């Protein structure tokens, strides 16, 4: 079976697009803190993943000087190891 892209001229853009899956985080009301939309938090392991991502973002922000460190903050002395 021939590859369609090999048969088309290189300047021709394909009409077909591949949709990317989107995983939505839960949304909370900024004033009250109430849960507005649970998003995809029912997927097993997603809440733990989001918690870990938030923690790593916080560590990076502290080490870049964007957030003041507290007594439990992780300080990474080398920027290579940080990323």
N, C-alpha and C positions, 0 to 999 in steps of 0.2 A: 504494500500500500504506500502510495507516494505522500510525502509531506506537503500540505497545501502551501506553506510558506515558501517552499522551494519553487513552486510553480508560479507564484505571484511576483510581479515586479517589486523591487525593494522599496519604492516610493509609495506603494499602495498600502494604506492602513486597513487593518482588518476591522470588520463591523462587529465582530464578536468580542465580548469582554468577559473576563473571568471575575466573578464577584468575590470579594474578600470577606471572610467571616468577621463579624464584629461581636465582641464580648463586652457587654455593658456593665459598668460598675454600678452599685446601688447609688441612688440620688437621695440626698437629705435636704430638708428645709434649712436654710442658713440661719434663720432667726430662732426657730424652735428646736431644731435638731431632729425633727420627726422624719421617718422614712417615707419618701414620696413614691419612689419606684425601686423595687428590689433588684432590678436588672437581672443579671445571670448569676446571682449569688447562690442559686440552688444547685449549680454545677459542683460536684464534689471537688474539694481542694481549692476552689477559686478564692474563698475568703482568706485562707492562709496565704495564698500567693499574693493577693493584694496587700495583706499586712506586711509580708516580707518586702515587697516593692516599696511600700511607704517607709519602712525602716531604712532600707538602703538609700532611698532618696534623701532621708533625713541625715544619714551619715555623710553622704556626699555634700550636702548643703553646709553641714558643720565644718567639714574639712576644706571647703572652698571659702569659708568665712562669711557665708550668707546668713547663717543662724548662729547665735551665741551658744557655746557648749555649756552643758551642765555637768554635774558630778558623775553621771552614768554614761556620758557620751564616749563613743569610740573615736579616738584620734588615730589616723593613719599617717605616719610620718613621710611616706613616699607616695607621690602622685601616681606612679606607675602601678603600685599595688592597690591604690584606691579604685582605679578603673579596671 
